[in-house]
Amino acid sequence: MAWVSGAIEFEKPSENQRHFEGNIVLKKVDDLVLHGVVMETEGKKPVPGALVMVYARINGGKEEPLCHTFSTSDGYYLLQLDKNRISEDTTAIIVRASANDYSSVTV
């Protein structure tokens, strides 16, 4: 069981309030949630806009794509994966990242 953040609900400020106040809506999911940071292998700096892909390796070495996302401006990513999409023949879950401006990244 995992909790995933959703939208932020903002309340209209009162007369004496000078800012908006928001509540983050949490969604309870029974899925696999993966998160991390994409970083340069050499300099260990975060990589913005990297494509992060998740695959299931099936018996015999075949890989099936499961989902993808992009890293944020500070390199973070979050993926929500429906566990029903992972077949019983899966031997490994693989996470890969690629970015055009970087020759080598670490997930």
VEXDRENLO-442339 format. One record per residue (C-alpha): residue in three letters; z, x, y negated. Coordinates in steps of 0.2 Angstrom, whole numbers, padded with zeros to 4 digits. Each point is the difference from the previous one (the first is absolute). Layout:
<atoms>
<atom residu="ALA" pz="Z" px="X" py="Y"/>
...
</atoms>
This chain:
<atoms>
<atom residu="MET" pz="0000" px="0000" py="0000"/>
<atom residu="ALA" pz="-0004" px="0007" py="-0017"/>
<atom residu="TRP" pz="0000" px="-0006" py="-0018"/>
<atom residu="VAL" pz="-0015" px="0002" py="-0011"/>
<atom residu="SER" pz="0000" px="-0002" py="-0019"/>
<atom residu="GLY" pz="-0011" px="-0013" py="-0007"/>
<atom residu="ALA" pz="-0003" px="-0006" py="-0018"/>
<atom residu="ILE" pz="0012" px="0001" py="-0014"/>
<atom residu="GLU" pz="0006" px="-0016" py="-0007"/>
<atom residu="PHE" pz="0003" px="0001" py="-0019"/>
<atom residu="GLU" pz="0012" px="-0012" py="-0009"/>
<atom residu="LYS" pz="-0004" px="-0004" py="-0018"/>
<atom residu="PRO" pz="0013" px="0009" py="-0011"/>
<atom residu="SER" pz="0013" px="-0010" py="-0010"/>
<atom residu="GLU" pz="0001" px="0002" py="-0019"/>
<atom residu="ASN" pz="0013" px="0014" py="0001"/>
<atom residu="GLN" pz="-0010" px="0010" py="0013"/>
<atom residu="ARG" pz="-0012" px="0013" py="-0005"/>
<atom residu="HIS" pz="-0008" px="0003" py="0017"/>
<atom residu="PHE" pz="-0007" px="-0009" py="0015"/>
<atom residu="GLU" pz="0011" px="0000" py="0016"/>
<atom residu="GLY" pz="-0009" px="-0001" py="0017"/>
<atom residu="ASN" pz="0005" px="-0003" py="0017"/>
<atom residu="ILE" pz="-0009" px="0009" py="0015"/>
<atom residu="VAL" pz="-0005" px="-0013" py="0013"/>
<atom residu="LEU" pz="0003" px="0007" py="0018"/>
<atom residu="LYS" pz="-0010" px="-0005" py="0015"/>
<atom residu="LYS" pz="0008" px="0001" py="0017"/>
<atom residu="VAL" pz="-0013" px="0006" py="0012"/>
<atom residu="ASP" pz="-0001" px="0004" py="0019"/>
<atom residu="ASP" pz="-0013" px="0013" py="-0002"/>
<atom residu="LEU" pz="-0001" px="0018" py="0000"/>
<atom residu="VAL" pz="0002" px="0007" py="-0018"/>
<atom residu="LEU" pz="-0005" px="0018" py="-0003"/>
<atom residu="HIS" pz="0003" px="0009" py="-0016"/>
<atom residu="GLY" pz="-0001" px="0018" py="-0007"/>
<atom residu="VAL" pz="-0007" px="0012" py="-0013"/>
<atom residu="VAL" pz="-0017" px="0008" py="0001"/>
<atom residu="MET" pz="0002" px="0018" py="-0006"/>
<atom residu="GLU" pz="-0011" px="0016" py="-0002"/>
<atom residu="THR" pz="0002" px="0011" py="0014"/>
<atom residu="GLU" pz="0001" px="0016" py="-0010"/>
<atom residu="GLY" pz="0008" px="-0005" py="-0017"/>
<atom residu="LYS" pz="0011" px="-0015" py="0007"/>
<atom residu="LYS" pz="-0005" px="-0011" py="-0015"/>
<atom residu="PRO" pz="-0003" px="-0018" py="0002"/>
<atom residu="VAL" pz="-0018" px="-0006" py="0003"/>
<atom residu="PRO" pz="-0004" px="-0016" py="-0010"/>
<atom residu="GLY" pz="-0014" px="-0012" py="0007"/>
<atom residu="ALA" pz="-0001" px="0007" py="0017"/>
<atom residu="LEU" pz="-0007" px="-0011" py="0014"/>
<atom residu="VAL" pz="0014" px="-0002" py="0014"/>
<atom residu="MET" pz="-0007" px="-0006" py="0016"/>
<atom residu="VAL" pz="0009" px="-0006" py="0016"/>
<atom residu="TYR" pz="-0008" px="0001" py="0017"/>
<atom residu="ALA" pz="0006" px="-0004" py="0018"/>
<atom residu="ARG" pz="-0005" px="0012" py="0013"/>
<atom residu="ILE" pz="-0005" px="-0009" py="0016"/>
<atom residu="ASN" pz="0000" px="0007" py="0018"/>
<atom residu="GLY" pz="-0015" px="0012" py="0001"/>
<atom residu="GLY" pz="0002" px="0006" py="-0018"/>
<atom residu="LYS" pz="-0009" px="-0014" py="-0009"/>
<atom residu="GLU" pz="0007" px="-0004" py="-0017"/>
<atom residu="GLU" pz="0000" px="-0018" py="-0007"/>
<atom residu="PRO" pz="0003" px="-0002" py="-0019"/>
<atom residu="LEU" pz="0015" px="-0011" py="-0004"/>
<atom residu="CYS" pz="0003" px="0000" py="-0019"/>
<atom residu="HIS" pz="-0002" px="0010" py="-0016"/>
<atom residu="THR" pz="0006" px="0002" py="-0017"/>
<atom residu="PHE" pz="0000" px="0012" py="-0015"/>
<atom residu="SER" pz="0014" px="0011" py="-0006"/>
<atom residu="THR" pz="0007" px="-0004" py="-0017"/>
<atom residu="SER" pz="0000" px="0011" py="-0016"/>
<atom residu="ASP" pz="0015" px="0009" py="0007"/>
<atom residu="GLY" pz="-0007" px="0002" py="0018"/>
<atom residu="TYR" pz="0010" px="-0014" py="0008"/>
<atom residu="TYR" pz="-0007" px="-0012" py="0012"/>
<atom residu="LEU" pz="0006" px="-0015" py="0010"/>
<atom residu="LEU" pz="-0009" px="-0008" py="0015"/>
<atom residu="GLN" pz="0004" px="-0017" py="0009"/>
<atom residu="LEU" pz="-0007" px="0000" py="0017"/>
<atom residu="ASP" pz="0000" px="-0016" py="0011"/>
<atom residu="LYS" pz="0007" px="0006" py="0017"/>
<atom residu="ASN" pz="-0011" px="-0012" py="0009"/>
<atom residu="ARG" pz="-0015" px="0010" py="-0004"/>
<atom residu="ILE" pz="0007" px="0015" py="0010"/>
<atom residu="SER" pz="-0007" px="-0002" py="0018"/>
<atom residu="GLU" pz="0011" px="0005" py="0015"/>
<atom residu="ASP" pz="-0012" px="0014" py="0004"/>
<atom residu="THR" pz="0005" px="0009" py="-0017"/>
<atom residu="THR" pz="0006" px="0017" py="0004"/>
<atom residu="ALA" pz="0003" px="0006" py="-0019"/>
<atom residu="ILE" pz="0000" px="-0007" py="-0018"/>
<atom residu="ILE" pz="-0010" px="0012" py="-0011"/>
<atom residu="VAL" pz="0002" px="0001" py="-0019"/>
<atom residu="ARG" pz="-0013" px="0010" py="-0010"/>
<atom residu="ALA" pz="-0003" px="0002" py="-0019"/>
<atom residu="SER" pz="-0015" px="0006" py="-0009"/>
<atom residu="ALA" pz="-0003" px="0003" py="-0018"/>
<atom residu="ASN" pz="-0017" px="0006" py="-0008"/>
<atom residu="ASP" pz="0008" px="0013" py="-0013"/>
<atom residu="TYR" pz="0011" px="0008" py="0013"/>
<atom residu="SER" pz="-0005" px="0011" py="0015"/>
<atom residu="SER" pz="0016" px="-0002" py="0010"/>
<atom residu="VAL" pz="0014" px="-0014" py="-0001"/>
<atom residu="THR" pz="0015" px="-0003" py="0010"/>
<atom residu="VAL" pz="0006" px="-0018" py="0004"/>
</atoms>
